[in-house]
Amino acid sequence: MVLKMDKGVVYILGDLYLDKIVEHYRYSRFQKSTPYLLVEDSPYSEGTDKDLIAEFCSISNEITLYWKNIKDEESLIRSLVHEYQHYLQSPSWMQRYYKQGYSYTDHPYEIQAYREEEDWNKFKINRL
């Protein structure tokens, strides 16, 4: 069964998948609680950035999902796994690596987050 990924479905499934991800990876030593989950329309009012699916903000301890850019459950789960890795990682080292000259494509934390995404299927919830 293929679900239409509207805002409500993304919020409900996002919450369920995040619970499974937390159970698997446990808690960050850099935050006081698990991350809050926000579901937003788009980072820009025009919705022009179709590639931006999710982001983690360490200051507010939030994972934001941009539901209009989520095409299917796989992209939802991959995004949550990826952003949860950033929740687990040191915010100061995230910035330190960039100051050392790393870019998004070769940043050690991004490489690690993308690697974790490859196991996205183990978080999929079986439905009837």
N, C-alpha and C positions, 0 to 999 in steps of 0.2 A: 504494500500500500504506500503510495507516494503522497505525502502531505503538502498542501500549499503552505508555504512559509510566510504566513502573515504575522503581524506584530504579536498577536495573542499566542499563536503556536510557538513562535521563537521564544517568547517569555516563559511559557510552560515547559517546553523541552529544554531550554537553556538552564532553568532551575533544576530540573531532574538530572541533566548531564553534569552540571556543576557539582551536585551532591556526590555523584559517582567519582568524579575527578578528585574531589576533596578526600573522599574515602581512600582512594588509591595513593595519592601523593602526600596526603596529610597536610601539615600546617607550616606556614612560613615563620622563620625566626625573626623576620624583619617587619612583621605586621602584628597587630594585637588581635585581629580576628580574620576570618576568611573574607575574601573580597565581596563587596556588594555587587550585585548584578543590575545593570541598567540596560534597557532596550530603548534605543532612540531611532528616529527616522533616518538621519544622515548627519555627518559632522558639518555639512554645509547646507544651507537652506535650499540650494538648487539641487542637491543630491548628485553632484557631478563626479565625485570620486567613487567610482564603482568598485575599485580594488580594496578600499578600506572597509573591512568587515567587522573588526573589533580592535579595541586597544585597552591597555591596562594603565591606570594612573596610580603610582605608588603613594602620592601625596594624599589622595582621597580614598585609596584602597578600593578602587572600583574597576570592574571590567565592564566596558560599554560595548554592546552589540548593536551594529547598525543593520537592523532587520531588513531593510529594503535591498541590501547587498548580499543577503544570505540566500543562496539558491536552493540548498538542500540540507539534509541532516548531516551529511559528511562535512560540508563547509562549516556548519554550526559547531560540530564537535571538534574539528581541527582547530577552529578559532579559539574555543574555550580552553583546549589543552595548551595551545600556544601561549595565550595570555596568562593562564595559570602558572606557567613556567616563570613568567616575569614577576608574578606575585611571590614566587618562591626565591627569586634571585635578589641579590643585594642591589638596592637602588643606587648606592654610592659607586659601586663597581660598574653598574650600567653606564653611568656618566663618565667614569674614569676611562673606560675602554674607548668611548667616543673621543675624549680629550687626547688619548694616545694615538689617534688617527684612524681607528677602525670606522668603517661605514656600516650601514645597515646590512649589506650583503656579506660582510666578513666579520661582523661583530660576534664574538664567542657566545654571548647569550642568545642571539638570534639563531645562530647555527644550532645550538642545543635545543631551543624551542621548536624549530622546524623538525629536528630529529625526533622529538617526542610526538609530534603530530602523526608520524607514520603509524603509530599504534592506536589511532583514533577508533578503530573498529571494536576494541575491547570495551569501550564505554557505551556502545550502542545498546539501546534498550529494546528488547524484543517485545513487539506488540502483536496482538491477534489481528 
